[in-house]
Amino acid sequence: MTGKTPTIVVVGSNHEYAPVEIRERLAFSGEELARGLESLLAEVPEGMILSTCNRTEVYAVGTDGDDVEGEIFRWLHQYHSVPVEMLERSSYVHRDRDAVNHIFRVASGLDSMVLGEPQILSQLRDALDSAREREAVGPMLQRLAQDALTVGKKARTRTDIARNNVSIAHAAVELAKLELGSFVHVNVTILGAGKMASLAAKLLRAQGCERIFVVNRTLENAQELAVTIEGDALPMESLPDAIMASTLVIGAAMADEPILRPEHVRERDHRLWCIDVSVPRVISQDVGQLPFVSVRDVDALEPIHNGYRQRYASEVRKVEELVQRAAESFEHWIESRQGIVAINSVRQRGDEIREAELSKALRKLGHLSERDQNVVRAMAVGLVNKMLHQPIQELRNITDPAERAAVLRALGLHETDIAT
């Protein structure tokens, strides 16, 4: 970018702005994230995508005055075939300091459905790693994401917000217990074998479930999880048998299409409870139309988390203070970076003028010896350095962009001459 002040923009949609049926249309799962990043880079200089079960956020760096959020909205509309009007109703936009505050709150677990959830840190780290691998992030977004990860760690080590120790999986199990009353003599089918599925399975085993069936597209992964919980790993073609033998199904897989569909559910004489914590959802909505099945999605977990949020109100205030201090520190870094860029540009301009004038003078003084020419060169360097010393010192101490611009104008430089 050249000529303008850089700006940070985030466009996102989360559980507070959109129901799961919209969030799943905006999600980037698995290999879709890589394709999304490559497509995003055609629209913005720097970009990063954070996509979880409760949010999809697009972070970008542009230049002040550019319609960065408009570019992101148009890109999301084209990429996901979601109407722009729906996107605007279901999304939020933050710029600069507000964007910085937002990602720090996300990393700290303040903006999650699950207060203080630990998973968001690994999800943010994965988002940054994916963006780095595809060279989608530059100095600005890399520093922002790294600082967010640092704030998130501090929130969990310097406050008691982590004592909540509740995740989406915890909430799903708690909701299941409210529905069922007890897990004694209850068989469970887990769809998936990733982190969320693993945590849910371990929690259910600790709660005393009778049998746990792990069904996954990759049987080897299902077997690895089944060993840790003393469960049964089954291939996908055995899903109907697992469902028939179960009272509870937990959907915790990553898939673009529903895995559990009505044809997998045989008629039964006892109710089947399904809780889908995946986004996109892996349990078809049509399953919930069967008279003997009840289906809950991730949005049904929110009332459980509201109780935890009230209980930890004092810790929330402590984390908010951490976020504010970190945001101020990041702003100071941006200011110092812009000051360094301005100083380097002044020096570069001074060198260009010096070399141009030296070249003209030495052409007219061709009779001088090499030694005398070096004396002239040294004098030119000294003169330029002394003339620029005071302005450079001023630039080191200036934090106000308007003051910095005034100094640059006095030196014959304009913002269009400054490379950021």
N, C-alpha and C positions, 0 to 999 in steps of 0.2 A: 504494500500500500504506500502511496505517496501523496503528500499534499494535504492530508486531513488528519484530524485526531481520531485514533482508533476507538471503536465503540463495541461493547459486548452486549449481545442480545440473546435472550432465551425465550423460546415459544414452547409452551407445554400444555399438557392436559393431564389432570390427575383425578383421583377419586372424589374430590370436592367439586370439580367442574363438569365431570361427565360420567354417566353410568358405564358399566362394564361393556355393554354392547357397542358403545362408541370407542372406548379405550382399546378394545381388541382390534378394531379396524385400523387404529393408528400404531399398533405395536410392531416392533422389529424383533423377531425371534430367530435365533440360530444364524444361519447363513444370510438371512434377510438383512441383518445389521451391516454386514460387509458390503452388500449391494447398495444399501441405503447410503452409506458413507461415500461410496464412489460417486453416486448420483448427486449427493448434496454438494460435493466439491465443485461441481460444474456451476453452482449458484453462488457460493460464498468462498472467501479466501481461506478461512479456518472453520472447521465444524466438528461437533461431537454429538453423538446421540446416546441418551440414557433411556433405556426402555425396560420397565419392570412390570409386575402385575398391577401396580397402582398408578403408573405414570409413564408417559412418553414425553421426553423433553429434547429439543434441538437447541444446542448452544452454537453460536456463531460469532465471529469477529468481522466487523465491517468498518466503515468509516463514518464519522459524524456527518449527518445530513443525508446519508443513503437510506433507502427504504429496506433495511435488512429484514425486518419482520415480514414485510410484504413479500419479499423473495421466499422466505421460509414458508409462509402460508401457501403461496402459489406452488411451491415445490411439493409440500405435503398433499395438496389437492390433486396434483398430477400423479404423484407416486402411489397414493393409496386410493385414488378415485373417490375421495370424500368431498362433498360440496363445500365450497369456501364458506358459505353462510353457517353450515354446521360446525366447521372448524372454529370460526370466530366466536360462536356461542359457547363452545365447549373448551376454550383455551384461555390462557393468560399470557401476557407479554411483559417481560421485565428488561430494562436497559441499564447498563453501567452499574452504579452502586446498588440499585435494586436487584439486578441480575446477580451481582456478587453476594449480596445478602441471601438471596434465594438458594443458590447452590450450597452455601455454607449451612443453611437451615436444613436443606435436604440431607446433606452428609451427616449432620448431627442428629438426625432422626426426628426433628421437630415438625417437618412437613409431611411425615408419613402417616398413613392410617394407623400403623402400629408405632406408638411413641417410642423413640429410641431404638428402633429395630436395628439389629446388628447387620443384617444382610445387605443393607443399602451401601455400606462401605465397600464390600466386595463387588457389588454391582457397578458402583461408580469407578472402581479401579479397573474392572473389565472394560467399561466404556472408554476409559482413557487409553488402555492398552490397545484396544481395537482401532481407535483413532490414530494412535502413534504408528501402528503397523502399516496403516495405509497413508501415512504422512498427511493426515487431515488436520492436525493441530500444529500451530506454531508456538512461539514463546508465550503469547498471551493466554491461550486456553490451557497450555500445559501448566503454567504457573497457577492459574485459577483452580484447575482440578487438583493439583498437588496440595495447594493450600486448603482446599475443601477437605481432602482426606486427612490432613493434619488436624483441622478443627474437629472433624468427626471423631478422631481418636481421643483428642483432649476432652471432648464432651463425655466420653464414656469412661475416662480414667480420672477426671478431676471433679466429676459430679456423680450423683447417684442415679442418674437417669437410666443407666444400664442395669440397675437393679430390677427394673421392670422385666427385663429378660424375656420379653414376649415377642414372638414372631407371628407371621401369617399362619404358620403351621400350628403354633400354640393356640391361636384363636380358633382355628378350624376344629381342633380337637376339643376345645372347651365348648364350642357350639354343638358339636356332636354329642357331647356328654349331657348338655342341656336337653337335647332332643331325645336321647335314648335313656337317660337316667343313670345308666351304669354300662360299663363295658364287659361285665362278666358274661361269659358264654356268647360274646359277640365276635363274629368273624368279619374281617375287613379286607377289602381289595384296594390296593394302592396302585393308581395309574401313574407310572413314571418311576425313575430310579435316580433322579438328580438330587441336589441339595435339599430342596423343599420336601420331596417325597421321602428322603432319608430321615429328615428331622421328624416329619409326621409319623412315620413308621416307628421310630424309636420312642416317641411320646406315647403312642398307642400301646406299644409293648409294655412300657412302664405302667400304664393305666390298667393292665391286666386283660387285654383282648385275648380271645381264645386262639384264633388262627389269623395270620396275616398273609395274604397272597400279593405278591409283587408281580405286576404285569407290565412289561415294557417291550418296545419294538426291538431293542437289542437284548436278547436273553442273557448274555454274559453279564451285562450291567445289573439286570434283575437278580441274577444269582449272587453277585457280590453283595448287594444290599440284603438279600434274604439271609445270607450267612450271618450278618451282623445282628439280625433281630430274631434269629431262629424262625424264619418264615419260609414260605414256599414260593419259589420263582416259577413263573409260567410264561409260555410264549403267547403272543398276541392272539393266536387262533384259539387259545383256551379261555379267552375272556368271558364268553357266555357261561362256562362252567364255574369260573371264579365268582361271577356276579350272582349266580344261582345259590352259591354256598355262603353268600355274605349278607349281612344286614346293613353294612356301611361301606360306601365307596368314597375315597378321597382322590380327586383328580389333581395331580401335581406334575404334569408332564409339559413338554414344550413341543407344540405341534401347530401347524397352520390350519388344520381341519379337526373337527371333533373326532375323538377316538371311540368314546362310548356312545352308541346310537341305539334307537329303539329295538332294532333287530337282535341286539346282544342281550336283551332283558326278557327272560321268559316269565310267563304269568306265575304268580306265587300267592301264597296265603298269608304272608306277613310283609309289612312295609319295608321298602328299600330306601335308605337315606343316602343321598349323594351330596357331597360338598366339593365344589370345584374352585380351587384356588389359583387356577391357571388363567393367564391372559396372553393370547386368545384362549377361550374356554375349550376344554377337551371333552366336556360332557354336553351332548347336544341338547338344546332347549326342548326338543321333541320328547326326550326321555321324561321330562317333567310332566308331560301330558298324560302319561300312563297312570291309571287310577290308583295303582299300588306303589307309586314312586314319588318321593319328595326331593326336589333339587334346590340347593342353595349355591349362589355364586359368591365371589370374594366380597362383594358389596354388603352381603348379609352379615359380615364380621364386624362392621363399623360400630354397632352399639356396644359390643364387648370392649372395644378399645377406648371408647369414650370414658368408661369407668376408670381405666388405667390413667388416662390423661389428667383427670381431676385429682387423682391420688398423688400424682407427681408434679403438681403445679409449681411448688417451690423450686424443684430441680429444673423445670423448664425455664424459669427466670434466670437461673445461673448459666444455663446453656446460651440463652439469648445474649447475655453479657459477653460470653466467649465469642459469639458470632460477630457482635458489633466491633470488638477489639480486632478481630481478624480481618474484618472488612476494611477498617481504617488502615491497617497495616498493608493490605493489598493496594489500597488507593495510594499510599505513600510510595509503594514500589512502582506503580504506574507513573506517578509524577516524576520520580527520580529517573525512570527509564526515558521519559519524554525529554527531561532535562539533558540527559546524556546524549540522546539523539540530536538535540538542538546544538549542543556543544560540538559534537563531531561534524555536524553540517557546517557550523561556523568555521571550524578549522579547515575543513575541506575547501570551503569557498575561499578562505584566506590563502591556502596553498595554490589554488587555481589562479587567483589574481597575481600572486607573487611570481609564479612560473611564467605567466603570460608577459608580465612586465620585464622580467629578467631576460626572457628570450629576445624581446625587442631591443633592450639596452645592449645586450652582448653582441647582437648583430651589428650595432653601430660602433662597438668597441672591439672590433675584430683584431686590432693590433695588440691587445693586451695579452700578456703571457698567461699560461694556464694557472700559475700561482696567483696573479692579479685577478683573474676571473673568479677564482675560488674566494678571494677576499670580498668581491662584489656579491657573490652568492651568499656568503655568510652574513654580510651586512643586511641583505634583503630579508633573510630568515629572521634575524634579530629584530628588525624594524616591525615586521608583521607580527611576530610573537608578542612584542611589547605593546603594540597597538591593540591586540586582541585580548591581552591579559585581563584587563578590567572588565570588559563585557563578558568574558567567560566566567569570571568570578561571580558576576551578577547572575548569570544563568544558573550557576551551581546553587544559589540561594533562593531562587524564585520557585514558588509552587503554584502560583496563579497563572493559568494558561494565557490570560489576557496580557499580563505583565511580560510574560516570556515572548509573546508575539510582538509587543511594542519594542523590546530590545532587538529582536530579529529585524524588524522593519528599519530600526535606526542603523542597522548594519547593512541595509540594502538587501536583506533576505525576506522572502515571504513564505507563508505556509506551504505554497506550492513547490518551494525549493527544498523542503525538508522531507527526507526519506525516513519512514518509521518502520 
